[in-house]
Amino acid sequence: MKLKDKVVLITGGGSGLGREMGLTFAREGASVGVNDIRPESAQNVVTEIERAGGKARPFVADVSSSAAVRKMFADFIAAFGTIDILINNAGIGRTRDTSEVIPTYQKTDEEWHKMLATHLDSTFYCTREALKVMIPKQSGRIINMGSVAGTTGLAFASDYCAAKGGIIAFTKSVAREVVAAGILVNCIAPGFIDTPMTAFIEGEFRQQLVAMTPMGRFGEPSDIAAAALFLACEDSKFMVGQVLSPNGGYVI
């Protein structure tokens, strides 16, 4: 097992990519903290992991809140004693309950701030707390979830692209800062993946995205979990500040 006796915290772990990473990491021997803002979602994934013979605990918190993150980490360290791997995965795909695209000039202040807080602020808050544990022990892995939206840009998603682009730049900065402390920080920038977050993409719009992807399909959550496992284990011991982008050729 590639992660035997390691302790991992996955934000947004109650569904989609977070759920898949949690199941994958548990199979590889890690103890998994499953964070989600929805108690039932976090508990459902914990139950899945435990039924498969793994070890996991739920941690319910809104990671866009600094105070909530501090409390979550205190609870996490009390439960597991340390943190070896942090995966900053929490995110949202849209700020309105509609599949309609929202032009930049129609986005509200509240929508802009919600998108950046959910993605970028949470990545900073969780990274800051994890480093307080990782730096003294001179080891750790941090994996941030970017997106092709942050590498190539997507029309009508300026808030989402800004958040993901910020995460990529944040990754590179922190990676340089803490590599000497034995901590490796990297980023994954997925293309379009079949998850609950992309379920609203349907019809002609979905067909267009598939047509723009040379592999001719959306990716699967396991494609991203495999990349995360690589970055979390010793196979990637010479990787630092990098952006892995499993995207089916959408960005080459």
N, C-alpha and C positions, 0 to 999 in steps of 0.2 A: 504493500500500500504506500502511495506516494506522500500521504499527509498523516501518517500514523502519529498520534498524540499531539497533533497541532490543534490550536484553538482559533476558530474563524468567526467573524461577525459579518453577516451579510445584510445590508440595509435594503429595504424593499424586497425582502425575501419571501413574502407570502404568495407570490404568483409569478408567472412568466419566467424571465431569465433568472431572477433571484431564487425562485423555487427550484429550478433545474440545477443551478449551481450548488444549492444546499444539498440536494440529493446526491449529486456527483461527489462533492467534498466529503460527505458522510461515508459514502462507499469507499473512499480512499483513506478512511481512518480518522478524519477530523471530528472534533466536537464542534457543533454548529450552533451559533446564536442566530436565530431567525428574527430579524426586526421587520415590523410592518406597522403601519398606522391603524390597520384593521385587526383587532384581536383574533377574530375567527380565522382570518387568513394565515396569520402567524402560527396559530395553534394547529391548523390543518396540516401545514408543512412539517411541523415538529412531529405530529402523529405519524405522518408518512415515513419520516426518517426513523422514528423509533420502531415502527412495524417492520422496517427493513433491517433492524438490528443495530442502527446507529444511535448516536447520542446527540440530543439537541434540546434547546430551551427557547421559548418565545420571549421577545423583548418588544413590548408595544410602546412606540414613541413616534412623535412627529419630528423627524430629523431636520426639518427646516427651522426648528426652534433650538437655540443655543442651550437654553436651560434644560429642555427635554433630552438633549444629547448628553449633557453632563450627567444627568441622573441615570440615563440608560447605561452609560459606561461604568458608573459606580456599581450599578446592579450587575452588570456583565462581569466585572472583575471580581466582585464578591462571589459570583456563581462559579467562575472558571479559574480565577486566580491570575490570569494573564490574557494577552491577546497576541497571536502570532501573525494572523492574516486579517486584514480589513478589506472588504469589498464594498465600495461606495456605489451602490446600484440603484438606490431609490430615485424615482422619477415619475413624471407624468408626460403624456404625449400631447395634451391639449388642456385648455383652461375653461372651455365651455362644453356642455353636453350636446354637442352637435358635430356632425361630420363635415360641415361646411368650412372651407378655408377662410381665415380671417386676415385680411390685408393689414399691413403694418399700421397704416393710418387709422384703422378702426380698433386697434388693440388699446385697452385701457391701462392706466397706471397699475391698477390692482392685478390685472392679468400678467403684465410684464414682471412685476415683483414676485408674484406667486410662482411663475415659471423659474425665474432665477433662484429664488429661495429653495424651491424643492430640489433643484439639481445642484447648483453651484454653492449656495450657502451650506447645504447639508454636507457636501463633500469636504468643505473647509472645516466645519464643526467636528465632524467625525475624525478627520485626519488629525486635527489638533489634539483631540483626546487620545487617540491611538498612539501618537508620537510620545506622549507623556509616559507611556508604558514601554514602548519599543526602544527609545533612545537609551534609557538606563541599562537595558539588557543587551543593547548593541545588536539587535536583530529584529527582522520583521519584513512583511510584505504588504504593500498597499496597492490595490487594483481599483482604478477609477473607471467608471463607465462613461465613455464619450459616445460618439456617433459619427456616421458619415455626414450628418448635418453640421458637425463642427469642423469637418475637413474640406467639404466641398460646397456647403450651403444648400438650403432648400427654400424655394420661393414660398411665401406666405407663412414662414415659420421662423421669423427673425428672432423671436424670443427664445425659442428652443435652440436655434443655431448659436445664438450668443451664449446661452448656458453651456452647451456642449463644447463650443470653442474655448470658453473660459476654463472648463475642466481640463481640456488638453494642455493649455498653457500652464495651468496650476500644477498639473502632473510633472511637466518638464522642470519647473522651478523647484518644487519640493524634492524631486529626484536628485537634482544636483546638491541640494542642501543637506540631505541626510544619507547619501550613499556611503560617506565615510564612517557613519555610525552602523553600517551593516544592514541598512534598510533599503530595500529595492522598491521603487515606486514606478508603476507602469500603467498604461491605459489600454482599454479595448474600445474600438470604434465600430460597432456593428453596423451592417447595412439593414435592410428591412427583414425583420424576423417575425415569424408567426407567433404572436403572443396576445394576451388580452389587450395590451396597449395599442396594438395595430389592428385590432378586430374591426374598428370603425372604418378602416380603409377597404373599400369594396367597390364593386362595379367597374366602371370605365377607368377610374383613377387607379385602382389596383392593377388592372390590366396594363396600364401605361408603365407603372413601376416595374412590373414583371418584365415587360418588353425592354426596359432600360437596364435590366440586370442580365449580363451575358449568360449566366447559368439558367436563366429562364424561370426562376422561382424565388419565393421568399426563403430565408434560412430557417433553420429549426433551433430551438433553445439549446439543444445539445451542442450545436456548433459553437456557441458562445461559452458554454460551460467548459468545453474542451480547451478553449483558449485561456480561460481563467485558471483552470487546473495547471496548465503549462506555466503560467506566470506565478502561480502560488508554490510550485514545488522546485526541487533542485535542478530540474531540467533547464530552468531559465536563469541560472545563477550568474550569467554574464549579461543579462538584460536589465537595463535601467533607463528610465525616461523615454521608453518606446511606446508607440501606438500600434497595436495589432488591430487589423481591420478585416474581420471575416465578413465579406459583403457580396460574395457571388460575382464580383467583377463590376459592381455598380460604380466603384471608384477604383481606378487602376493608375 
